[in-house]
Amino acid sequence: MVAGSVEREKASEKLLLDLYAPGERKTLVRGGNGGFGNQHFATPTRQAPQFAKPGEKREVIELTLELKSIADVGLVGFPNVGKSTILSVVTAARPKIANYHFTTLQPNLGIVKHGEASFVLADIPGLVEGAAEGVGLGHAFLRHVERTRMLLHVIDIAGSEGRDPLEDYDAIMKELEAYGDLSKRPMIVVANKMDLPGAEENLKRLRDKLAGTGIDIYPVSAATRQNFDALLYATARLLDTCPPAEPFIEEALGDADALAQGEPFTVEVDGGVYFVSGREMDRLIASVNFDNEESLNWFHRSLRRLGVIDALRERGAKEGDSVVIGDMEFDFID
């Protein structure tokens, strides 16, 4: 798996592993110990035993795998505000670009080299209102923002699609806040499409709105490639002040070893029938050839060795009572 992969237990959604560093290897669940083949039980007088000891059974765990992109800076904003075009302008990445919503359905990464600064920039697919609640592909998109150290919030400052850019800003901030408080991530607002009519007026309104918040606004035009030097210098300066990204906190699974470490067997009585079950019984039944007398004798000796006969006697079993182990039913013989 690639760096950034996160593994969750599907049933509980516990985050079990975070493969954050490139080349990192971790063990989530260990397999059970192997069993013994029939040759392990061979003796000078019994050279080909008809029974064997199977390996340990372990619990089956169903996992959900996610990839959370690892990037220093994330481009966020509504669909079609120009994020992919910006990525293509400032990096060597060549994302798919078209004039319709959701052209980008997965993050595109590029490396920005500006002066002596170098950082990884991710074009996060466009968000919509309700993304934090999973509307559209909201969760699939927002999870890629979690790794970023800072955000470039891209706005169509000209309102070229009929939306108010100030309302766009509020809507995206609301989604970032709802999804893990991402709105507090260090941020620069990128006022894109400054080459279009209405951009200057809306830029003044946006500056008035954000006055005193400490959030800088950088007007650019991705279409004409204007004013990106100042934006990239500001991004590099802010990035230098951001703490490094850290792996997510992993939760203990705990239950994986419980099966192997539980009671070797239990005895229950129902209607005069004695039911013996448990991990040791599963392994024992799997190892016996019930069509072979020698194997059956070994089975009865194993029941005594494991304490099953004593346990049945303590629960009141008498000669001839029915005992069920797995799919097999026997008469109790003391």
PLY file of the C-alpha trace (Angstrom):
ply
format ascii 1.0
element vertex 334
property float x
property float y
property float z
element edge 333
property int vertex1
property int vertex2
end_header
0.00 0.00 0.00
1.13 3.53 -0.69
2.02 6.11 1.92
-1.11 7.76 3.29
-3.13 4.55 3.48
-5.40 4.28 6.51
-7.01 1.03 7.65
-10.22 0.97 9.67
-12.19 -1.92 11.13
-15.36 -1.87 9.03
-17.77 -2.76 11.85
-16.58 -0.22 14.44
-14.81 2.27 12.11
-11.84 2.22 14.49
-8.69 3.62 12.89
-6.29 0.69 13.33
-3.31 1.59 11.15
-1.93 4.73 9.58
0.82 4.02 7.05
2.06 7.58 7.06
5.74 7.32 6.16
6.91 6.04 2.74
8.09 2.43 3.00
6.55 1.98 6.45
5.47 -1.55 7.40
3.19 -2.53 10.28
1.47 -5.73 11.41
-2.20 -5.41 12.23
-3.17 -9.04 12.94
-0.88 -12.03 13.22
-1.89 -15.39 11.84
-2.30 -18.36 14.15
0.47 -20.85 14.82
0.74 -23.65 12.32
-0.37 -27.15 13.20
1.49 -30.45 13.18
1.28 -32.89 10.31
0.61 -36.57 10.92
4.36 -37.34 10.89
4.72 -35.38 14.12
2.75 -38.16 15.87
4.65 -41.03 14.31
6.21 -43.68 16.57
8.18 -46.85 15.85
4.95 -48.83 16.03
2.72 -46.19 14.39
4.60 -44.94 11.37
1.67 -43.40 9.46
-0.82 -41.86 11.92
-4.25 -41.06 10.50
-4.62 -37.79 12.40
-2.94 -34.39 12.52
-3.10 -31.17 14.50
-4.46 -28.18 12.54
-3.23 -24.63 12.87
-4.80 -22.09 15.19
-7.95 -20.36 14.03
-7.95 -16.59 14.18
-10.71 -14.06 13.91
-11.64 -12.75 10.47
-11.44 -8.96 10.36
-13.07 -6.91 7.62
-11.16 -3.71 6.91
-11.88 -0.51 5.05
-8.87 1.00 3.30
-8.68 4.71 2.59
-6.04 6.80 0.91
-5.60 10.24 2.44
-3.28 12.20 0.17
-0.04 13.43 1.71
0.56 17.01 0.57
1.84 20.18 2.20
-0.79 22.47 0.71
-4.34 21.72 -0.41
-6.41 23.65 -2.95
-10.05 23.76 -1.84
-13.13 25.47 -3.19
-16.33 25.00 -5.16
-16.26 23.07 -8.45
-15.06 25.00 -11.48
-13.32 27.83 -9.58
-10.02 27.07 -11.30
-8.13 24.82 -8.87
-6.92 22.41 -11.54
-5.82 25.27 -13.78
-3.87 26.79 -10.89
-2.17 23.45 -10.25
-1.16 23.26 -13.92
0.21 26.82 -13.80
2.42 26.45 -10.71
3.56 22.81 -11.11
4.43 20.36 -13.85
1.20 18.43 -13.17
-1.23 18.16 -16.05
-4.67 17.48 -14.55
-7.76 17.04 -16.68
-9.36 20.45 -17.13
-12.78 21.13 -18.61
-15.51 23.73 -18.17
-17.94 21.57 -16.21
-18.31 20.56 -12.58
-16.46 17.58 -11.11
-13.93 17.23 -13.89
-11.60 16.28 -11.03
-12.80 13.20 -9.15
-9.58 12.38 -7.31
-6.76 14.52 -5.93
-4.01 15.57 -8.31
-0.59 16.27 -6.82
2.19 18.50 -8.10
5.48 19.82 -6.76
5.85 23.59 -6.58
9.41 24.91 -6.96
9.63 28.65 -6.45
12.94 30.23 -5.59
14.47 28.00 -2.93
11.06 26.84 -1.74
9.62 23.46 -2.67
6.35 21.90 -1.51
3.69 19.42 -2.60
0.39 20.96 -3.73
-2.82 18.93 -3.99
-5.83 19.85 -6.10
-8.71 18.58 -3.96
-11.88 17.85 -5.98
-14.52 20.58 -5.73
-16.69 20.68 -2.62
-20.42 21.34 -2.46
-22.65 22.43 0.39
-23.31 19.45 2.66
-19.99 17.81 1.78
-19.13 17.26 5.45
-22.33 15.23 5.80
-21.40 13.14 2.78
-23.45 15.01 0.16
-22.11 14.19 -3.29
-18.61 12.82 -2.79
-17.99 15.04 0.22
-16.30 12.59 2.56
-14.25 11.13 -0.25
-12.99 14.63 -1.07
-12.54 16.08 2.41
-10.47 13.19 3.76
-7.64 14.30 1.45
-7.53 17.71 3.19
-6.79 16.17 6.59
-3.10 15.60 5.80
-2.37 19.07 4.47
-0.49 21.58 6.63
-2.23 24.60 5.10
-4.95 25.44 2.57
-5.32 27.68 -0.44
-9.01 28.54 -0.53
-9.79 29.27 -4.19
-12.75 31.54 -5.02
-14.27 32.50 -8.35
-14.06 36.18 -7.48
-15.88 37.20 -10.65
-18.94 35.08 -9.79
-18.81 33.76 -13.32
-21.28 30.97 -12.59
-23.89 33.23 -11.04
-22.88 32.62 -7.39
-21.82 35.29 -4.94
-18.11 34.72 -4.14
-18.62 35.86 -0.54
-21.35 33.26 -0.08
-19.04 30.68 -1.67
-16.38 31.55 0.91
-18.81 31.10 3.82
-20.17 27.83 2.45
-16.74 26.23 2.05
-15.62 27.43 5.49
-18.75 25.86 6.97
-17.93 22.51 5.36
-14.32 22.65 6.55
-15.46 23.43 10.08
-18.00 20.62 10.09
-15.42 18.06 8.94
-12.94 17.91 11.80
-12.55 21.65 12.31
-10.46 22.10 9.18
-11.41 25.77 9.02
-8.69 26.47 11.61
-5.98 25.19 9.27
-3.60 28.03 8.18
-5.11 29.48 5.02
-4.65 31.92 2.18
-7.61 32.97 0.03
-6.91 32.90 -3.70
-9.23 35.23 -5.60
-9.12 33.65 -9.06
-10.55 34.86 -12.42
-9.47 38.45 -11.88
-9.47 38.84 -15.67
-13.28 38.67 -15.81
-15.83 41.48 -15.37
-17.03 42.13 -11.81
-13.85 40.75 -10.20
-12.52 44.08 -8.88
-15.79 45.00 -7.18
-16.12 41.58 -5.54
-12.47 41.65 -4.45
-13.11 44.88 -2.53
-16.17 43.29 -0.86
-14.14 40.20 0.09
-11.34 42.31 1.56
-13.86 44.23 3.66
-15.36 40.95 4.84
-12.04 39.41 5.89
-10.51 42.57 7.37
-9.14 41.80 10.83
-9.28 38.00 10.43
-5.58 37.66 9.60
-6.41 35.78 6.40
-4.54 37.16 3.38
-6.14 37.45 -0.04
-4.13 37.13 -3.25
-5.87 38.04 -6.53
-4.73 35.96 -9.52
-5.81 34.93 -12.97
-5.03 31.32 -13.78
-6.26 31.82 -17.34
-3.72 34.59 -18.02
-1.12 33.31 -15.48
-0.96 36.64 -13.65
0.19 37.44 -10.08
1.35 33.97 -9.06
4.81 35.02 -7.85
3.40 36.89 -4.86
1.01 34.02 -4.04
3.75 31.39 -4.08
6.11 33.48 -1.94
3.31 34.00 0.60
2.46 30.30 0.57
6.09 29.30 1.19
6.41 31.82 4.05
3.21 30.63 5.74
4.16 26.99 5.23
7.44 27.59 7.08
5.42 28.52 10.17
3.10 25.49 10.02
3.80 22.48 12.24
4.72 19.27 10.45
1.92 16.85 9.68
1.58 13.97 12.12
0.14 10.47 11.78
-3.38 9.86 13.05
-3.83 8.26 16.47
-4.24 4.52 16.08
-6.75 2.59 18.16
-6.15 -0.86 19.56
-8.08 -3.69 17.95
-7.99 -5.87 21.06
-10.52 -8.42 19.83
-8.20 -10.17 17.38
-6.31 -12.03 20.08
-9.38 -12.64 22.24
-10.46 -15.64 20.21
-7.10 -17.35 20.56
-6.77 -16.48 24.25
-10.32 -17.38 25.33
-11.49 -20.47 27.18
-10.23 -23.65 25.47
-13.70 -25.21 25.80
-17.04 -24.84 27.55
-19.69 -27.40 28.51
-23.41 -26.59 28.30
-26.37 -28.87 29.00
-29.62 -28.65 27.06
-32.35 -31.28 27.36
-30.01 -33.89 28.76
-27.52 -33.42 25.91
-24.01 -32.11 26.71
-22.60 -29.60 24.23
-18.82 -29.06 24.29
-17.53 -26.10 22.25
-14.55 -23.76 22.08
-11.32 -23.16 20.18
-9.65 -26.38 21.38
-12.67 -28.45 20.35
-12.70 -26.91 16.87
-9.04 -27.78 16.43
-9.50 -31.28 17.83
-12.46 -32.18 15.61
-10.60 -30.90 12.55
-7.65 -33.21 13.30
-9.53 -36.51 13.65
-10.17 -39.13 11.00
-13.40 -40.65 12.35
-13.18 -43.57 9.95
-9.94 -44.73 11.51
-9.88 -46.63 14.83
-6.40 -45.41 15.74
-7.44 -41.81 15.16
-10.57 -42.31 17.29
-8.47 -43.70 20.15
-6.23 -40.64 19.93
-9.37 -38.45 19.99
-10.60 -40.03 23.25
-7.15 -39.72 24.82
-7.09 -36.05 23.83
-10.47 -35.47 25.49
-9.07 -36.83 28.74
-5.82 -34.87 28.39
-7.68 -31.60 27.81
-9.94 -32.19 30.83
-13.14 -32.58 28.82
-14.06 -35.93 30.41
-13.59 -34.50 33.93
-15.62 -31.41 33.03
-18.48 -33.52 31.65
-18.48 -35.66 34.77
-18.61 -32.53 36.98
-21.62 -31.29 34.98
-23.44 -34.58 35.72
-22.75 -36.64 32.60
-23.20 -40.37 33.05
-22.29 -43.39 30.96
-24.28 -43.40 27.73
-25.36 -39.72 27.83
-25.18 -37.85 24.51
-22.24 -35.49 23.98
-22.08 -33.14 20.99
-18.79 -31.64 19.79
-18.98 -29.68 16.57
-21.06 -31.72 14.09
-20.34 -34.99 15.87
-22.47 -36.71 18.54
-21.07 -39.39 20.87
-22.08 -41.49 23.85
-20.30 -40.44 27.02
-17.81 -43.11 28.18
-16.23 -42.48 31.55
0 1
1 2
2 3
3 4
4 5
5 6
6 7
7 8
8 9
9 10
10 11
11 12
12 13
13 14
14 15
15 16
16 17
17 18
18 19
19 20
20 21
21 22
22 23
23 24
24 25
25 26
26 27
27 28
28 29
29 30
30 31
31 32
32 33
33 34
34 35
35 36
36 37
37 38
38 39
39 40
40 41
41 42
42 43
43 44
44 45
45 46
46 47
47 48
48 49
49 50
50 51
51 52
52 53
53 54
54 55
55 56
56 57
57 58
58 59
59 60
60 61
61 62
62 63
63 64
64 65
65 66
66 67
67 68
68 69
69 70
70 71
71 72
72 73
73 74
74 75
75 76
76 77
77 78
78 79
79 80
80 81
81 82
82 83
83 84
84 85
85 86
86 87
87 88
88 89
89 90
90 91
91 92
92 93
93 94
94 95
95 96
96 97
97 98
98 99
99 100
100 101
101 102
102 103
103 104
104 105
105 106
106 107
107 108
108 109
109 110
110 111
111 112
112 113
113 114
114 115
115 116
116 117
117 118
118 119
119 120
120 121
121 122
122 123
123 124
124 125
125 126
126 127
127 128
128 129
129 130
130 131
131 132
132 133
133 134
134 135
135 136
136 137
137 138
138 139
139 140
140 141
141 142
142 143
143 144
144 145
145 146
146 147
147 148
148 149
149 150
150 151
151 152
152 153
153 154
154 155
155 156
156 157
157 158
158 159
159 160
160 161
161 162
162 163
163 164
164 165
165 166
166 167
167 168
168 169
169 170
170 171
171 172
172 173
173 174
174 175
175 176
176 177
177 178
178 179
179 180
180 181
181 182
182 183
183 184
184 185
185 186
186 187
187 188
188 189
189 190
190 191
191 192
192 193
193 194
194 195
195 196
196 197
197 198
198 199
199 200
200 201
201 202
202 203
203 204
204 205
205 206
206 207
207 208
208 209
209 210
210 211
211 212
212 213
213 214
214 215
215 216
216 217
217 218
218 219
219 220
220 221
221 222
222 223
223 224
224 225
225 226
226 227
227 228
228 229
229 230
230 231
231 232
232 233
233 234
234 235
235 236
236 237
237 238
238 239
239 240
240 241
241 242
242 243
243 244
244 245
245 246
246 247
247 248
248 249
249 250
250 251
251 252
252 253
253 254
254 255
255 256
256 257
257 258
258 259
259 260
260 261
261 262
262 263
263 264
264 265
265 266
266 267
267 268
268 269
269 270
270 271
271 272
272 273
273 274
274 275
275 276
276 277
277 278
278 279
279 280
280 281
281 282
282 283
283 284
284 285
285 286
286 287
287 288
288 289
289 290
290 291
291 292
292 293
293 294
294 295
295 296
296 297
297 298
298 299
299 300
300 301
301 302
302 303
303 304
304 305
305 306
306 307
307 308
308 309
309 310
310 311
311 312
312 313
313 314
314 315
315 316
316 317
317 318
318 319
319 320
320 321
321 322
322 323
323 324
324 325
325 326
326 327
327 328
328 329
329 330
330 331
331 332
332 333
